[in-house]
């Protein structure tokens, strides 16, 4: 199943007798809470999902957005109406940063029928489609969380991949170089990692670049379907966006969920700065 869906295709599906489960996962790292955007207006039928509470575990040594415990994630998805045999469509404001993390997490826990609305809420409203402030009555779903359906990296695996494969750092270039670090206690990057900011995966409208352009972008960084490829960021959110972009480009890749926030929790892990 292609990971993206556009506005016309989603509009058609929402008119069917059994529409997809629609998840609004608007989220901003520095606030305000995404639920405020949801309450001001969302796609008809959409249910709000909180990325910090529902899609990640509590922050700690495992990272700022570690994997949630299976029962917690299962309960959150069931409350949102997610069922085993029903398509799920996820969206955020525009660039799919948060939506990609939900897309990846659902697949990790065993739900394969999940797609991301390309361009998100902005694309929907710019197309003249309706929004509502009504919160739907949700029939609980029957989703069963079965973790491990996608491979993941830990710190040791990330270090090995940076040495012997291609490990992409999805953060902004100045954070990669160690010039600034607004969130985590140490600045820099994993030695051997290659910088590939997620801002380069999308256009100004928040939609993903065409597959051929994404393939060219990643190939220039050494990330092809012939290489072992992984991605990390600050806490495993924007890196999921990188995984989604690589998927669109036809390049399998593995997520380091704990990412930099997990890496620097162990002072024994080396830190690199600068361009390389």
C-alpha positions in Angstrom: 0.0 0.0 0.0 1.4 3.4 -1.0 2.0 5.4 2.2 0.4 8.6 1.0 -3.1 9.7 0.0 -4.1 13.0 -1.6 -7.1 15.1 -0.9 -9.4 14.0 -3.7 -8.8 10.3 -2.9 -9.5 10.8 0.8 -12.6 12.8 0.0 -14.0 9.9 -2.0 -13.2 7.4 0.7 -14.9 9.5 3.4 -18.1 9.4 1.4 -18.2 5.5 1.3 -20.4 3.4 3.6 -17.3 2.4 5.7 -14.9 5.4 5.6 -11.4 5.2 6.9 -10.6 6.0 10.5 -9.3 9.5 10.4 -6.7 10.6 13.0 -5.8 14.2 13.6 -2.3 14.3 15.1 -1.4 18.0 14.9 1.5 18.6 17.3 4.1 21.3 17.9 7.2 20.6 19.9 7.2 24.0 21.6 3.4 24.1 21.9 0.6 25.1 21.9 -1.0 21.7 22.3 -2.3 20.2 19.1 -5.7 19.6 20.5 -6.3 23.4 20.4 -6.0 23.3 16.6 -8.3 20.3 16.5 -11.0 22.1 18.5 -10.8 25.2 16.2 -11.6 22.9 13.2 -10.7 19.5 11.8 -11.7 17.2 9.0 -15.2 15.8 9.5 -15.0 12.5 11.4 -11.5 13.0 12.6 -10.4 11.9 16.1 -7.6 13.7 17.9 -4.6 11.7 18.9 -2.0 13.2 21.2 1.5 12.3 20.1 3.1 12.8 23.5 0.5 10.8 25.4 -0.8 8.2 22.9 2.1 7.6 20.5 5.1 7.8 22.8 6.1 6.6 26.3 7.2 9.0 29.1 10.5 10.7 28.4 13.6 9.3 30.1 16.9 7.6 29.3 15.3 5.8 26.4 14.7 9.2 24.8 12.2 12.0 24.7 9.7 10.1 22.6 10.3 6.4 23.3 8.0 3.7 22.1 4.8 3.5 24.1 4.0 0.3 26.1 1.8 -1.9 23.9 -1.3 -1.9 26.2 -1.1 2.0 26.3 -0.9 2.3 22.5 -3.5 -0.4 22.0 -6.0 1.4 24.3 -5.4 4.8 22.7 -5.9 3.4 19.2 -9.1 1.5 20.2 -10.5 4.7 21.8 -9.8 6.4 18.4 -11.8 3.7 16.6 -8.8 1.9 15.0 -9.7 -1.7 14.0 -7.8 -4.5 12.4 -9.5 -4.5 9.1 -10.1 -0.8 8.6 -8.0 1.7 6.7 -6.4 4.5 8.9 -5.6 7.9 7.5 -3.4 10.2 9.6 -2.8 13.9 9.1 -1.2 16.9 10.8 -0.9 20.6 9.9 0.9 20.2 6.6 4.3 18.6 6.4 3.5 15.2 7.9 6.2 15.3 10.6 3.8 14.1 13.4 1.6 12.1 11.0 4.7 10.1 9.9 5.4 9.1 13.5 1.9 7.7 13.9 2.1 6.0 10.5 5.4 4.3 11.6 4.1 3.4 15.1 0.9 1.8 13.8 3.0 -0.3 11.4 5.5 -1.2 14.1 2.5 -2.5 16.2 1.1 -4.5 13.4 -1.4 -2.3 11.5 -0.5 -2.3 7.8 -3.4 -0.4 6.4 -2.4 3.2 7.2 -1.7 6.2 5.0 -0.7 9.8 5.5 -2.7 12.7 4.0 -0.1 14.5 1.8 -0.1 18.2 2.7 -2.3 17.6 5.8 -4.9 19.9 7.1 -3.6 22.8 5.0 -4.0 20.8 1.7 -7.6 19.9 2.7 -8.7 23.5 3.5 -6.9 24.9 0.4 -8.9 22.5 -1.7 -12.0 24.1 -0.3 -13.0 21.0 1.7 -15.2 21.4 4.8 -13.9 21.4 8.4 -16.0 21.1 11.6 -15.7 21.6 15.3 -18.0 18.7 16.0 -16.3 15.8 17.8 -17.5 12.4 16.5 -19.0 9.7 18.5 -16.5 6.9 18.2 -17.2 3.2 18.2 -14.2 1.6 20.0 -12.0 -0.4 17.7 -10.6 -3.9 18.1 -6.9 -3.1 17.2 -4.4 -5.5 18.8 -0.9 -4.1 19.4 1.7 -6.6 18.2 5.1 -4.9 18.6 8.1 -5.7 16.5 6.5 -5.7 13.1 9.2 -3.3 11.9 12.9 -3.4 12.8 14.4 -0.7 15.1 17.8 0.5 16.0 19.3 0.9 19.5 22.4 2.9 20.2 24.8 0.1 19.4 22.9 -0.6 16.2 23.0 3.0 15.2 26.7 3.2 15.8 27.3 0.1 13.7 25.1 1.4 10.9 26.9 4.8 10.9 30.2 2.8 10.4 29.1 0.1 7.9 26.0 1.5 6.3 24.2 4.9 6.0 22.8 6.6 9.1 20.9 9.7 8.2 20.5 12.5 10.8 17.2 14.2 10.1 17.8 17.3 12.2 18.6 20.8 10.9 22.2 21.3 9.8 23.2 23.6 12.7 22.1 21.0 15.2 23.9 18.2 13.3 27.1 20.4 13.2 26.8 21.0 17.0 26.5 24.8 16.6 23.3 24.9 18.6 21.2 22.4 20.6 17.9 23.9 21.9 16.5 20.8 23.5 19.0 18.1 24.4 22.0 18.5 26.9 24.7 17.8 24.4 25.2 19.2 20.9 26.6 17.3 17.9 25.9 14.1 16.0 26.6 10.4 16.0 30.1 9.9 14.4 29.7 8.8 10.8 26.1 9.9 10.4 25.2 11.9 7.3 23.0 15.0 7.6 19.7 14.9 5.7 17.3 17.5 7.2 13.6 16.5 6.8 12.9 20.0 5.4 14.4 18.7 2.2 11.8 16.0 1.8 8.9 18.4 1.2 8.0 21.4 -0.8 6.9 24.8 0.5 3.3 23.5 0.6 4.2 20.7 2.9 3.7 18.0 0.3 6.4 15.3 -0.3 8.6 15.7 -3.3 8.0 13.3 -6.1 9.6 9.8 -5.7 12.2 10.4 -8.3 13.4 13.6 -6.6 13.5 11.9 -3.3 15.5 9.0 -4.8 18.0 11.4 -6.2 18.3 13.3 -2.9 18.9 10.2 -0.9 21.2 8.6 -3.5 23.5 11.6 -3.3 23.8 10.8 0.4 24.6 7.1 -0.3 21.1 6.0 0.8 19.9 3.6 -1.9 18.0 0.3 -1.8 21.4 -1.4 -2.1 22.6 0.0 1.2 21.7 -0.6 4.8 20.0 2.6 5.8 18.7 4.0 9.1 17.6 7.4 10.4 17.6 9.3 13.7 16.7 12.8 14.9 16.3 14.4 18.3 13.7 12.1 19.7 12.4 9.8 16.9 9.7 12.0 15.5 11.2 13.8 12.5 13.3 10.7 11.8 10.0 8.8 11.2 9.3 11.5 8.5 12.7 10.5 7.0 11.7 6.9 7.1 8.4 7.8 5.3 10.3 9.8 2.6 12.7 6.9 2.1 9.7 4.6 1.8 8.3 6.8 -1.0 11.7 6.7 -2.7 11.7 2.9 -2.5 14.5 2.7 0.0 13.9 0.5 3.1 15.2 2.1 6.3 15.3 1.5 10.0 14.3 4.0 12.7 16.5 4.7 15.8 13.5 5.5 18.0 15.5 6.8 20.9 17.6 9.0 18.6 19.9 11.7 19.9 18.1 12.1 23.2 18.9 8.4 23.9 22.4 8.6 22.5 23.5 11.4 24.8 21.9 9.8 27.8 25.0 7.6 27.9 28.1 9.7 28.4 30.2 6.8 27.0 28.7 7.4 23.5 31.0 9.5 21.4 29.9 12.8 19.9 31.0 14.4 16.6 30.7 18.0 15.5 31.3 19.9 12.3 30.3 19.0 8.7 31.4 15.4 8.7 
